[in-house]
Amino acid sequence: MLRFLDAGESHGKAIVVILEGLPFGIPVDAGGINNELSRRRIGYGRSARMNIEVDEVKITSGIRAGVTIGSPLALEVANAEYDKWQKVMNIEKPANEDALTHLRPGHADLAGAIKYGTGDVRNILERASARETVGRVSAGAVAKNFLNIFDIEIYSHVRSVDGVQAKIDTESLGIELLREADQDPVRCLDAGASQQMIKEIDKAREEGDSLGGVFEVVAFGVPIGLGSHVHWDRRLDGRIAAGIMSMQAIKSVEIGDGFMLSRMRGSEAADRIYHEKGKGFRHSSNHAGGIEGGMTNGEPVVVRAAMKPIPTLASPLDSVDLSSKKRIKATVERSDVCAVPAAAVIAESALAFILADALIEKLGGDNIDEMKERYQKLKRFQADF
C-alpha cells in the first residue's frame, strides 16, 4: 500500500512529506520534484506569492545513490516567507498579536473554528490553505517517476474559465499536444479561448473578483485491471474522485463524459468493444473515461473537475466577527484571481499517486526489477487473452 502524510502551515517553517510503500529502485532526484513544484505555481491570474515562493525540496531520507531504497521517503519544502511570520507562527511562544476573528465566506474559517473550539481563525486557515498542495505535488512527482517506468504518462489542460469554453475534443487529444499546455498562460489548448480567458481574468482582477473553471487530466498507457469491482472502497473511480475532490476549491469531479452521459441513450453511451490481434481488446470510444466497474479498461483515464472561484477577494464580502458577532468585511489576504491552471497540475499529482498505488497493489513486489518483470507478463497476457 502506497501512502503519504504531509504536515505544515501556509506561513509556518515548511511543508514536510513522508511517503511510504515505495519499492526499491525508483529513480528520484530533487530537480525532478522541483520542476513539478514550479509547475504548481504557473498560470495567468496567480497571486504575487507565486513570485516569492521558490519551492525547493530537501530530501532527508529514503534515497541512496539516486534511487529509493524501500524505506520511507522524507521530503521538506521550506516556506520562503516564514522569517516574516515568526512572531505569528512561533511554535513555542504565544503569538505577539491579537487573535484573528474576522470570518471569510467560502473558507474553512467558520466550520473549523467551531469544530475545534478555537477563538483564533488563524489556527484553521493556515492548514486549510492551498499551500498544503506542495505536499501532494511532491508526493505526486515521485509517483510520476514510478509510473514512467511503466510508460504511464499523465497530462492536464484547462477546458474552461468562467464562461469561456475551449473547443477541444478529448478523444483527439494526444500526448504531444498535451505536452504543449504549459506553454500557454492559462494552460489552454485552444488559442482563441485562451485569449478570451485572459481578458476575463483581467476584468475580474479590475473588479476585485475571482474566477473558477474546469480542467481535465488524462493518463495514457494505463493497463487493464487496476482497481476492483468487488467492494466500494476498492473501486478506482471512487478513489480517484476522492483524491481530486479533496483538493481545495474543487466542487465537482467526473470520470469520462460524466454528467453528459446522463443525457445520452445507452446505445450512445456504451463504448463498443473490439479485438485486435497482438494488441488485445480495445474500445471504439471512451465515454467511460477508461474505467468500467471500478477498474481500468485499457483506454486513457480521463478525469474532469470543476473549481469554484477562490472566495478571498480584493473587494471583500460582508461577513461576521467570530468573537463579537458584529457585521464586518471579510479579511483580505493575498489571493489568486484564477488558479484553475495550477489546480490542473496539482490534480495530475493526485491522479498519479492513486494510479501508482493501484499499480503497486496489482503487481506486488519489493523492488522495481521484479515489478517490471511482472508488468511485462501482465501486458503479454492481456495482449494474448
Secondary structure as GFF3:
##gff-version 3
##sequence-region A 1 385
A	DSSP	beta_strand	3	7	.	.	.	ID=ss1
A	DSSP	beta_strand	14	20	.	.	.	ID=ss2
A	DSSP	beta_strand	24	27	.	.	.	ID=ss3
A	DSSP	alpha_helix	30	40	.	.	.	ID=ss4
A	DSSP	alpha_helix	49	52	.	.	.	ID=ss5
A	DSSP	beta_strand	57	61	.	.	.	ID=ss6
A	DSSP	beta_strand	63	64	.	.	.	ID=ss7
A	DSSP	beta_strand	67	69	.	.	.	ID=ss8
A	DSSP	beta_strand	73	78	.	.	.	ID=ss9
A	DSSP	three_ten_helix	82	85	.	.	.	ID=ss10
A	DSSP	alpha_helix	86	89	.	.	.	ID=ss11
A	DSSP	alpha_helix	109	116	.	.	.	ID=ss12
A	DSSP	alpha_helix	122	128	.	.	.	ID=ss13
A	DSSP	three_ten_helix	130	132	.	.	.	ID=ss14
A	DSSP	alpha_helix	133	149	.	.	.	ID=ss15
A	DSSP	beta_strand	153	161	.	.	.	ID=ss16
A	DSSP	beta_strand	164	165	.	.	.	ID=ss17
A	DSSP	three_ten_helix	170	172	.	.	.	ID=ss18
A	DSSP	alpha_helix	175	178	.	.	.	ID=ss19
A	DSSP	three_ten_helix	181	183	.	.	.	ID=ss20
A	DSSP	alpha_helix	191	206	.	.	.	ID=ss21
A	DSSP	beta_strand	213	220	.	.	.	ID=ss22
A	DSSP	three_ten_helix	232	234	.	.	.	ID=ss23
A	DSSP	alpha_helix	236	245	.	.	.	ID=ss24
A	DSSP	beta_strand	250	255	.	.	.	ID=ss25
A	DSSP	three_ten_helix	258	263	.	.	.	ID=ss26
A	DSSP	alpha_helix	266	269	.	.	.	ID=ss27
A	DSSP	beta_strand	273	276	.	.	.	ID=ss28
A	DSSP	beta_strand	280	283	.	.	.	ID=ss29
A	DSSP	beta_strand	291	292	.	.	.	ID=ss30
A	DSSP	beta_strand	295	296	.	.	.	ID=ss31
A	DSSP	beta_strand	301	307	.	.	.	ID=ss32
A	DSSP	beta_strand	318	320	.	.	.	ID=ss33
A	DSSP	beta_strand	327	329	.	.	.	ID=ss34
A	DSSP	alpha_helix	340	363	.	.	.	ID=ss35
A	DSSP	alpha_helix	368	384	.	.	.	ID=ss36
###
